[in-house]
Amino acid sequence: MSSVRTLIPLAVLSALALSACGSSTTAGTEQPSQAASPSVTTYHDVEVRLPVADDAVPGAPAGFVDALRSALKKEWDRYDDDPGCQQVPLFTVERVSDAGFAAVGYNDDPSRTNGKACQGAGGGDEQLWAVRDGAWTKVAEGQDVPDCSRLQAFGMPSSIVGHKCYDATTNKTVHYTHA
């Protein structure tokens, strides 16, 4: 009889432990897993510049930091890889979704040159990135409200771009919602 008393509490404890871990089982069947909703991480003051550390954007999806590194390197190439201009190009990461979307600010501020004249420095824009064909790619950039048709073409979620876009057919800024 003591073995039955021991088994029942163990079964209850096992069920509670599985429940606490978010797992469940049913005798003889497997429960389908539900897909989690994409999560969006909002970053505050996360600046990425060369040289880019692998952990420059904590918790970023695979390949995102490498894509920023590559884009910064291309921007630095405009300055003939001059070491005095390496800190000029800069991304400020704003929002990144594990579903493969991101919003970043870009600027090439000549004040970061320690007095070095870096030809062409001094500008910036907002950029939208998305995973296409398995790689992070810049899909839109500008200094104004993004074009609705562009956002829709890439399925860009409102959680990344906000709730306004420019409708070229009406020449108005309109409400934008996309999951």
PyRosetta script that sets phi, psi and omega in degrees:
from pyrosetta import init, pose_from_sequence

init()
pose = pose_from_sequence("MSSVRTLIPLAVLSALALSACGSSTTAGTEQPSQAASPSVTTYHDVEVRLPVADDAVPGAPAGFVDALRSALKKEWDRYDDDPGCQQVPLFTVERVSDAGFAAVGYNDDPSRTNGKACQGAGGGDEQLWAVRDGAWTKVAEGQDVPDCSRLQAFGMPSSIVGHKCYDATTNKTVHYTHA")
pose.set_psi(1, -33.5)
pose.set_omega(1, -179.1)
pose.set_phi(2, -64.7)
pose.set_psi(2, -29.8)
pose.set_omega(2, 179.0)
pose.set_phi(3, -69.5)
pose.set_psi(3, -34.1)
pose.set_omega(3, 176.8)
pose.set_phi(4, -66.6)
pose.set_psi(4, -42.5)
pose.set_omega(4, 178.7)
pose.set_phi(5, -62.5)
pose.set_psi(5, -33.6)
pose.set_omega(5, 179.9)
pose.set_phi(6, -75.1)
pose.set_psi(6, -39.5)
pose.set_omega(6, -177.2)
pose.set_phi(7, -67.3)
pose.set_psi(7, -40.3)
pose.set_omega(7, -178.1)
pose.set_phi(8, -63.6)
pose.set_psi(8, -50.3)
pose.set_omega(8, 177.4)
pose.set_phi(9, -61.4)
pose.set_psi(9, -35.7)
pose.set_omega(9, 178.4)
pose.set_phi(10, -64.9)
pose.set_psi(10, -40.1)
pose.set_omega(10, 178.3)
pose.set_phi(11, -64.4)
pose.set_psi(11, -41.5)
pose.set_omega(11, 178.8)
pose.set_phi(12, -65.3)
pose.set_psi(12, -45.2)
pose.set_omega(12, 178.9)
pose.set_phi(13, -62.3)
pose.set_psi(13, -41.0)
pose.set_omega(13, 178.5)
pose.set_phi(14, -62.6)
pose.set_psi(14, -44.1)
pose.set_omega(14, 179.0)
pose.set_phi(15, -62.9)
pose.set_psi(15, -41.2)
pose.set_omega(15, 178.2)
pose.set_phi(16, -65.4)
pose.set_psi(16, -40.5)
pose.set_omega(16, 179.7)
pose.set_phi(17, -64.4)
pose.set_psi(17, -43.7)
pose.set_omega(17, 177.8)
pose.set_phi(18, -64.2)
pose.set_psi(18, -39.8)
pose.set_omega(18, 179.3)
pose.set_phi(19, -63.6)
pose.set_psi(19, -41.6)
pose.set_omega(19, -179.6)
pose.set_phi(20, -66.1)
pose.set_psi(20, -29.5)
pose.set_omega(20, -180.0)
pose.set_phi(21, -86.3)
pose.set_psi(21, -2.8)
pose.set_omega(21, 179.9)
pose.set_phi(22, 85.7)
pose.set_psi(22, 9.9)
pose.set_omega(22, -180.0)
pose.set_phi(23, -103.8)
pose.set_psi(23, 151.4)
pose.set_omega(23, 173.8)
pose.set_phi(24, -145.6)
pose.set_psi(24, 152.2)
pose.set_omega(24, 177.9)
pose.set_phi(25, -136.3)
pose.set_psi(25, 151.3)
pose.set_omega(25, 173.7)
pose.set_phi(26, -128.1)
pose.set_psi(26, 134.1)
pose.set_omega(26, -175.9)
pose.set_phi(27, -54.6)
pose.set_psi(27, 123.5)
pose.set_omega(27, 174.2)
pose.set_phi(28, 80.6)
pose.set_psi(28, -2.3)
pose.set_omega(28, 179.4)
pose.set_phi(29, -133.9)
pose.set_psi(29, 155.2)
pose.set_omega(29, 174.6)
pose.set_phi(30, -106.3)
pose.set_psi(30, 136.6)
pose.set_omega(30, 178.6)
pose.set_phi(31, -86.0)
pose.set_psi(31, 132.1)
pose.set_omega(31, 176.4)
pose.set_phi(32, -68.2)
pose.set_psi(32, 143.1)
pose.set_omega(32, 178.0)
pose.set_phi(33, -85.4)
pose.set_psi(33, 142.6)
pose.set_omega(33, 177.9)
pose.set_phi(34, -91.4)
pose.set_psi(34, 137.4)
pose.set_omega(34, 179.1)
pose.set_phi(35, -69.1)
pose.set_psi(35, 133.3)
pose.set_omega(35, 178.6)
pose.set_phi(36, -76.0)
pose.set_psi(36, 148.5)
pose.set_omega(36, 175.8)
pose.set_phi(37, -66.8)
pose.set_psi(37, 146.5)
pose.set_omega(37, 177.0)
pose.set_phi(38, -59.7)
pose.set_psi(38, 140.3)
pose.set_omega(38, 177.5)
pose.set_phi(39, -105.9)
pose.set_psi(39, 147.6)
pose.set_omega(39, 179.5)
pose.set_phi(40, -117.9)
pose.set_psi(40, 129.7)
pose.set_omega(40, 176.1)
pose.set_phi(41, -104.3)
pose.set_psi(41, 127.2)
pose.set_omega(41, 175.7)
pose.set_phi(42, -98.9)
pose.set_psi(42, 128.8)
pose.set_omega(42, -178.4)
pose.set_phi(43, -108.1)
pose.set_psi(43, 149.7)
pose.set_omega(43, 178.2)
pose.set_phi(44, -123.1)
pose.set_psi(44, 118.2)
pose.set_omega(44, 176.4)
pose.set_phi(45, 59.7)
pose.set_psi(45, 34.9)
pose.set_omega(45, 174.8)
pose.set_phi(46, -91.9)
pose.set_psi(46, 103.2)
pose.set_omega(46, -179.9)
pose.set_phi(47, -100.2)
pose.set_psi(47, 137.2)
pose.set_omega(47, -179.3)
pose.set_phi(48, -122.9)
pose.set_psi(48, 122.1)
pose.set_omega(48, 177.8)
pose.set_phi(49, -143.6)
pose.set_psi(49, 166.9)
pose.set_omega(49, -179.6)
pose.set_phi(50, -73.1)
pose.set_psi(50, 146.8)
pose.set_omega(50, -13.3)
pose.set_phi(51, -71.9)
pose.set_psi(51, 143.2)
pose.set_omega(51, -174.4)
pose.set_phi(52, -94.0)
pose.set_psi(52, 120.7)
pose.set_omega(52, 176.6)
pose.set_phi(53, -75.5)
pose.set_psi(53, 149.7)
pose.set_omega(53, 179.9)
pose.set_phi(54, -59.8)
pose.set_psi(54, -28.1)
pose.set_omega(54, -179.4)
pose.set_phi(55, -102.3)
pose.set_psi(55, 26.5)
pose.set_omega(55, -176.5)
pose.set_phi(56, -61.8)
pose.set_psi(56, -31.0)
pose.set_omega(56, 179.1)
pose.set_phi(57, -123.6)
pose.set_psi(57, 93.4)
pose.set_omega(57, -175.8)
pose.set_phi(58, -55.4)
pose.set_psi(58, 129.3)
pose.set_omega(58, 176.8)
pose.set_phi(59, 76.5)
pose.set_psi(59, 10.0)
pose.set_omega(59, -179.2)
pose.set_phi(60, -67.4)
pose.set_psi(60, 147.4)
pose.set_omega(60, 177.3)
pose.set_phi(61, -62.8)
pose.set_psi(61, 159.0)
pose.set_omega(61, -178.8)
pose.set_phi(62, -53.3)
pose.set_psi(62, 135.1)
pose.set_omega(62, 174.6)
pose.set_phi(63, 85.9)
pose.set_psi(63, -15.1)
pose.set_omega(63, -175.9)
pose.set_phi(64, -65.8)
pose.set_psi(64, -48.4)
pose.set_omega(64, -179.3)
pose.set_phi(65, -64.4)
pose.set_psi(65, -38.8)
pose.set_omega(65, 177.6)
pose.set_phi(66, -61.8)
pose.set_psi(66, -38.6)
pose.set_omega(66, 178.7)
pose.set_phi(67, -65.6)
pose.set_psi(67, -41.8)
pose.set_omega(67, 177.2)
pose.set_phi(68, -64.0)
pose.set_psi(68, -42.4)
pose.set_omega(68, 178.8)
pose.set_phi(69, -58.0)
pose.set_psi(69, -47.0)
pose.set_omega(69, -179.2)
pose.set_phi(70, -63.4)
pose.set_psi(70, -42.9)
pose.set_omega(70, 179.5)
pose.set_phi(71, -65.2)
pose.set_psi(71, -40.9)
pose.set_omega(71, 177.9)
pose.set_phi(72, -65.0)
pose.set_psi(72, -38.4)
pose.set_omega(72, 178.7)
pose.set_phi(73, -63.1)
pose.set_psi(73, -40.9)
pose.set_omega(73, 177.5)
pose.set_phi(74, -63.0)
pose.set_psi(74, -40.1)
pose.set_omega(74, 178.2)
pose.set_phi(75, -65.8)
pose.set_psi(75, -40.0)
pose.set_omega(75, 179.6)
pose.set_phi(76, -66.0)
pose.set_psi(76, -31.7)
pose.set_omega(76, 177.9)
pose.set_phi(77, -57.9)
pose.set_psi(77, -28.6)
pose.set_omega(77, 177.8)
pose.set_phi(78, -61.2)
pose.set_psi(78, -23.9)
pose.set_omega(78, 180.0)
pose.set_phi(79, -101.6)
pose.set_psi(79, 24.4)
pose.set_omega(79, 179.2)
pose.set_phi(80, 54.3)
pose.set_psi(80, 34.7)
pose.set_omega(80, 178.5)
pose.set_phi(81, 54.3)
pose.set_psi(81, 29.3)
pose.set_omega(81, 178.6)
pose.set_phi(82, -65.1)
pose.set_psi(82, 121.2)
pose.set_omega(82, -178.8)
pose.set_phi(83, -55.7)
pose.set_psi(83, -29.7)
pose.set_omega(83, 179.1)
pose.set_phi(84, -69.8)
pose.set_psi(84, -16.1)
pose.set_omega(84, -178.2)
pose.set_phi(85, -108.5)
pose.set_psi(85, 5.0)
pose.set_omega(85, -175.2)
pose.set_phi(86, -61.5)
pose.set_psi(86, -33.6)
pose.set_omega(86, -177.4)
pose.set_phi(87, -85.8)
pose.set_psi(87, -1.3)
pose.set_omega(87, -177.2)
pose.set_phi(88, -65.9)
pose.set_psi(88, -56.0)
pose.set_omega(88, -179.4)
pose.set_phi(89, -71.1)
pose.set_psi(89, 138.1)
pose.set_omega(89, -174.2)
pose.set_phi(90, -148.9)
pose.set_psi(90, 135.1)
pose.set_omega(90, 170.4)
pose.set_phi(91, -107.6)
pose.set_psi(91, 139.9)
pose.set_omega(91, 169.9)
pose.set_phi(92, -113.0)
pose.set_psi(92, 111.7)
pose.set_omega(92, -176.6)
pose.set_phi(93, -77.9)
pose.set_psi(93, 128.0)
pose.set_omega(93, -177.4)
pose.set_phi(94, -106.0)
pose.set_psi(94, -58.6)
pose.set_omega(94, -179.3)
pose.set_phi(95, -142.6)
pose.set_psi(95, 140.3)
pose.set_omega(95, 177.3)
pose.set_phi(96, -137.7)
pose.set_psi(96, 133.6)
pose.set_omega(96, 178.9)
pose.set_phi(97, -107.8)
pose.set_psi(97, 140.9)
pose.set_omega(97, 176.9)
pose.set_phi(98, -72.0)
pose.set_psi(98, -2.4)
pose.set_omega(98, 175.1)
pose.set_phi(99, -87.9)
pose.set_psi(99, 1.0)
pose.set_omega(99, 174.4)
pose.set_phi(100, 97.8)
pose.set_psi(100, 35.4)
pose.set_omega(100, 177.3)
pose.set_phi(101, -133.8)
pose.set_psi(101, 149.5)
pose.set_omega(101, 179.2)
pose.set_phi(102, -153.3)
pose.set_psi(102, 152.5)
pose.set_omega(102, 172.1)
pose.set_phi(103, -122.5)
pose.set_psi(103, 126.9)
pose.set_omega(103, 179.6)
pose.set_phi(104, -137.0)
pose.set_psi(104, 151.8)
pose.set_omega(104, 172.1)
pose.set_phi(105, -98.7)
pose.set_psi(105, 145.8)
pose.set_omega(105, 176.9)
pose.set_phi(106, -126.1)
pose.set_psi(106, 139.0)
pose.set_omega(106, 168.8)
pose.set_phi(107, -151.3)
pose.set_psi(107, 153.9)
pose.set_omega(107, 174.8)
pose.set_phi(108, -123.8)
pose.set_psi(108, 83.6)
pose.set_omega(108, -173.6)
pose.set_phi(109, -83.2)
pose.set_psi(109, 114.9)
pose.set_omega(109, -178.5)
pose.set_phi(110, -68.0)
pose.set_psi(110, -10.9)
pose.set_omega(110, 179.5)
pose.set_phi(111, -70.4)
pose.set_psi(111, -12.9)
pose.set_omega(111, 179.6)
pose.set_phi(112, -90.5)
pose.set_psi(112, 18.0)
pose.set_omega(112, -174.4)
pose.set_phi(113, -100.0)
pose.set_psi(113, 1.9)
pose.set_omega(113, -176.8)
pose.set_phi(114, 52.7)
pose.set_psi(114, 43.5)
pose.set_omega(114, 176.9)
pose.set_phi(115, 86.9)
pose.set_psi(115, -7.4)
pose.set_omega(115, -179.6)
pose.set_phi(116, -74.9)
pose.set_psi(116, 135.0)
pose.set_omega(116, 177.3)
pose.set_phi(117, -84.3)
pose.set_psi(117, 110.1)
pose.set_omega(117, 178.6)
pose.set_phi(118, -106.3)
pose.set_psi(118, 104.2)
pose.set_omega(118, -175.4)
pose.set_phi(119, -55.6)
pose.set_psi(119, 126.7)
pose.set_omega(119, 176.2)
pose.set_phi(120, 91.4)
pose.set_psi(120, -4.5)
pose.set_omega(120, -179.1)
pose.set_phi(121, -73.0)
pose.set_psi(121, 147.0)
pose.set_omega(121, 176.1)
pose.set_phi(122, 119.9)
pose.set_psi(122, 77.4)
pose.set_omega(122, 179.0)
pose.set_phi(123, -179.2)
pose.set_psi(123, 179.7)
pose.set_omega(123, 178.3)
pose.set_phi(124, 176.2)
pose.set_psi(124, 171.0)
pose.set_omega(124, 178.4)
pose.set_phi(125, -164.8)
pose.set_psi(125, 173.9)
pose.set_omega(125, 172.1)
pose.set_phi(126, -95.7)
pose.set_psi(126, 139.9)
pose.set_omega(126, -179.3)
pose.set_phi(127, -127.6)
pose.set_psi(127, 143.7)
pose.set_omega(127, 174.3)
pose.set_phi(128, -112.8)
pose.set_psi(128, 132.6)
pose.set_omega(128, -178.6)
pose.set_phi(129, -120.3)
pose.set_psi(129, 151.3)
pose.set_omega(129, 177.5)
pose.set_phi(130, -149.8)
pose.set_psi(130, 155.0)
pose.set_omega(130, 175.7)
pose.set_phi(131, -83.0)
pose.set_psi(131, 122.2)
pose.set_omega(131, 176.7)
pose.set_phi(132, -131.5)
pose.set_psi(132, 129.8)
pose.set_omega(132, -178.1)
pose.set_phi(133, 52.4)
pose.set_psi(133, 38.1)
pose.set_omega(133, 175.1)
pose.set_phi(134, 81.7)
pose.set_psi(134, 3.9)
pose.set_omega(134, -178.8)
pose.set_phi(135, -132.1)
pose.set_psi(135, 145.4)
pose.set_omega(135, 175.5)
pose.set_phi(136, -68.7)
pose.set_psi(136, 132.3)
pose.set_omega(136, -176.8)
pose.set_phi(137, -141.0)
pose.set_psi(137, 141.1)
pose.set_omega(137, 173.7)
pose.set_phi(138, -73.1)
pose.set_psi(138, 123.0)
pose.set_omega(138, -176.6)
pose.set_phi(139, -110.2)
pose.set_psi(139, -15.2)
pose.set_omega(139, 178.1)
pose.set_phi(140, -159.7)
pose.set_psi(140, 150.5)
pose.set_omega(140, 175.5)
pose.set_phi(141, -154.4)
pose.set_psi(141, 154.6)
pose.set_omega(141, 177.9)
pose.set_phi(142, 167.3)
pose.set_psi(142, 179.1)
pose.set_omega(142, -179.4)
pose.set_phi(143, -115.9)
pose.set_psi(143, 13.2)
pose.set_omega(143, -177.5)
pose.set_phi(144, -130.1)
pose.set_psi(144, -177.7)
pose.set_omega(144, 177.3)
pose.set_phi(145, -61.8)
pose.set_psi(145, 133.0)
pose.set_omega(145, -177.4)
pose.set_phi(146, -66.6)
pose.set_psi(146, 150.9)
pose.set_omega(146, 179.6)
pose.set_phi(147, -70.9)
pose.set_psi(147, 129.8)
pose.set_omega(147, -177.5)
pose.set_phi(148, -57.8)
pose.set_psi(148, -44.2)
pose.set_omega(148, -176.5)
pose.set_phi(149, -63.9)
pose.set_psi(149, -34.0)
pose.set_omega(149, 178.1)
pose.set_phi(150, -68.0)
pose.set_psi(150, -44.9)
pose.set_omega(150, 179.0)
pose.set_phi(151, -61.5)
pose.set_psi(151, -44.0)
pose.set_omega(151, -179.8)
pose.set_phi(152, -66.0)
pose.set_psi(152, -37.5)
pose.set_omega(152, -179.4)
pose.set_phi(153, -60.9)
pose.set_psi(153, -33.9)
pose.set_omega(153, -179.2)
pose.set_phi(154, -99.3)
pose.set_psi(154, -1.4)
pose.set_omega(154, -178.8)
pose.set_phi(155, 64.3)
pose.set_psi(155, 33.4)
pose.set_omega(155, -175.8)
pose.set_phi(156, -67.1)
pose.set_psi(156, 120.9)
pose.set_omega(156, -178.1)
pose.set_phi(157, -72.7)
pose.set_psi(157, 148.3)
pose.set_omega(157, 177.6)
pose.set_phi(158, -60.3)
pose.set_psi(158, -29.5)
pose.set_omega(158, -179.5)
pose.set_phi(159, -63.9)
pose.set_psi(159, -18.4)
pose.set_omega(159, 177.1)
pose.set_phi(160, -97.0)
pose.set_psi(160, -46.1)
pose.set_omega(160, -171.5)
pose.set_phi(161, -99.6)
pose.set_psi(161, -12.1)
pose.set_omega(161, -176.0)
pose.set_phi(162, 94.3)
pose.set_psi(162, -166.1)
pose.set_omega(162, -172.0)
pose.set_phi(163, -117.2)
pose.set_psi(163, 27.3)
pose.set_omega(163, 176.8)
pose.set_phi(164, -134.1)
pose.set_psi(164, 142.2)
pose.set_omega(164, 173.4)
pose.set_phi(165, -149.8)
pose.set_psi(165, 165.1)
pose.set_omega(165, -178.1)
pose.set_phi(166, -97.7)
pose.set_psi(166, 123.3)
pose.set_omega(166, 178.5)
pose.set_phi(167, -96.1)
pose.set_psi(167, 109.0)
pose.set_omega(167, -176.4)
pose.set_phi(168, -67.5)
pose.set_psi(168, -24.6)
pose.set_omega(168, -179.6)
pose.set_phi(169, -74.4)
pose.set_psi(169, -31.6)
pose.set_omega(169, 178.8)
pose.set_phi(170, -104.1)
pose.set_psi(170, -7.2)
pose.set_omega(170, -176.1)
pose.set_phi(171, 55.8)
pose.set_psi(171, 39.9)
pose.set_omega(171, -179.6)
pose.set_phi(172, -135.5)
pose.set_psi(172, 155.1)
pose.set_omega(172, 170.2)
pose.set_phi(173, -82.7)
pose.set_psi(173, 129.6)
pose.set_omega(173, -176.2)
pose.set_phi(174, -127.1)
pose.set_psi(174, 167.7)
pose.set_omega(174, 177.3)
pose.set_phi(175, -72.0)
pose.set_psi(175, 137.4)
pose.set_omega(175, 179.3)
pose.set_phi(176, -125.1)
pose.set_psi(176, 129.6)
pose.set_omega(176, 175.1)
pose.set_phi(177, -137.3)
pose.set_psi(177, 125.8)
pose.set_omega(177, 175.5)
pose.set_phi(178, -151.2)
pose.set_psi(178, 128.5)
pose.set_omega(178, -177.4)
pose.set_phi(179, -69.6)
pose.dump_pdb("model.pdb")
